[in-house]
Amino acid sequence: MLEKRSLWPYLWLGIGVLIFAFPIYITVIGSTHDISTIGRGDVPLLPGGHGVENYSAAWAGGAGRFTTTPAAVMLVNSLLMAVLIAAGKIAISLTSAYAVVFFRFPFRMLAFWLIFITLMLPVEVRIIPTFQVMVNLDMTNSMAGLVVPLIASATATLLFRQFFLTIPPEYVEAAKIDGAGPMRFFKDVVLPLSVTNIAALFVILFIYGWNQYLWPLLIVNDRSLETIVVGLTKMIGTGDAQNEWNVIMATAVMALLPPVAVVVLMQRWFIKGLVETEK
């Protein structure tokens, strides 16, 4: 009875995986069929013979009745934006948390709580004044305009602060005795101890940057700076007759690959950064 009962978690896990993975499977399969098969409303379960044609069309910017921004361009834009957002958030959060924890200056806790309060002000809430600031600074239609408003993170600052509080005070005293200044202590002690946390946050923040839709849609109208998430929505017309679903599905599959690759390649560091308690 115990052995039978222990199989239930695996059964429910398998059902959950099937529910989440089946739409992705249909997308992958659909990207290998021609437009007439998808247009008839068929849901094929086996691969077709038009995969190379569909992916080539998506990579080059569409085929047939319409053309779009090439997926190659959109992937580069999304990759650059996601990497810059993740790296910028980590860099700013590291330095701000380091200042709050290891320096004693007036109103430092007030500064921290002001940073923390910004959690209640996501981009969607402050999007109109943020857009106006970008217009005044002439940063629309630029990679800087895509990245800069999203580059600060109160969540990452809070997480790094909580981790820095676990660093023994003896490390600070030992660094002072050795004559290490603040920057050397940060580089030689704090950064090496924070590697797993940085890796875990990078995965989360990369996916956050990759999935951005509303802000890139608003700040950029130059096709050469279009991201893959925005480009996918623009490929879908107002009627089924206007959509080449085979090319759209091929583009969607390519949009899935970079975040999946980041998670797979960094999953060991990601899990270690989330569960490791001993520093």
VENPE-V75492 format. One record per backbone hydrogen bond with DSSP energy under -0.5 kcal/mol. NH is the residue of the N-H (numbers start at 1). CO is the residue of the C=O. Records with the same first field share a line. If there is no record, write none. Layout:
NH=CO, CO
//
This chain:
5=1
6=2
7=3, 4
8=5
11=7
12=8
13=9
14=10
15=11
16=12
17=13
18=14
19=15
20=16
21=17
22=18
23=19
24=20
25=21
26=22
27=23
28=24
29=25
30=26
31=27
32=29
33=30
38=34
39=35
40=36
41=38
42=37
44=42
50=32
54=50
55=51
56=52
57=53
58=54
59=55
60=56
61=57
62=57
66=63
68=61
71=58
72=59
74=70
75=71
76=72
77=73
78=74
79=75
80=76
81=77
82=78
83=79
84=80
85=81
86=82
87=83
88=84
89=85
90=86
91=87
92=88
93=89
94=90
95=91
96=92
97=93
98=94
99=95
100=96
101=97
102=98
103=99
105=103
108=105
111=107
112=108
113=109
114=110
115=111
116=112
117=113
118=114, 115
119=116
120=117
121=118
125=122
126=122
130=126
131=127
132=128
133=129
134=130
135=131
136=132
137=133
138=135
139=134
141=219
142=139
146=142
147=143
148=144
150=147
151=148
157=153
158=154
159=155
160=156
161=157
162=158
163=159
164=160
165=161
166=163
167=164
171=168
172=168
173=169
174=170
175=171
176=172
177=173
178=174
179=176
180=175
185=181
186=182
187=183
188=184
189=185
190=185
191=186
193=189
194=190, 191
195=192
198=194
199=195
200=196
201=197
202=198
203=199
204=200
205=201
206=202
207=203
208=204
209=205
210=206
211=207
212=209
217=213
218=214
219=215
220=216
223=221
225=222
226=223
228=74
231=227
232=228
233=229
234=230
235=231
236=232, 233
237=235
242=239
243=240
245=243
247=244
248=244
249=245
250=246
251=247
252=248
253=249
254=250
255=251
256=252
257=253
258=254
259=255
260=256
261=257
262=258
263=259
264=260
265=261
266=262
267=264
270=266
271=267
272=268
273=269
274=270
275=271
276=272
279=277
//
